[in-house]
Amino acid sequence: MNPDFEVDVAALRAAAEDARGLAKRVAADAGEVPAPVIVPRWATADAVVLATGEMGSFGAGIAAGIAATADQIVAAVVDYEDADGEAAARLRAAARPRTVA
């Protein structure tokens, strides 16, 4: 077997967990967007309120994207492990001595 391609699945799983932790922190921070203080009432006050709400939504979207990336990393690791296991099984089967009846 030629080891041209090696995957450190433990490191990838750890990276996915780190990404999940980051996603949780970003989501928590996005949920804590402070309410704007509109004193005195300027002509732009409504726009400030709208922008503040949008920033919370934007942060939540970023958190969801990070979490989805973590899920994709884990799915890729699982697919790699499955493919690696199947290849190893084929190699073991090919290496078995065959008996002629």
Buried (B, 14 or more C-beta within 10 A) or exposed (E): EEEEEEEEBEEBBEBBEEBBEBBEEBBEBBEEBEEBEEEEEEEEBEEEEEEEEEEBEEBBEBBBEBBEBBBEBBEBBEEBEEEEEEEEEEEEEEEEEEEEE
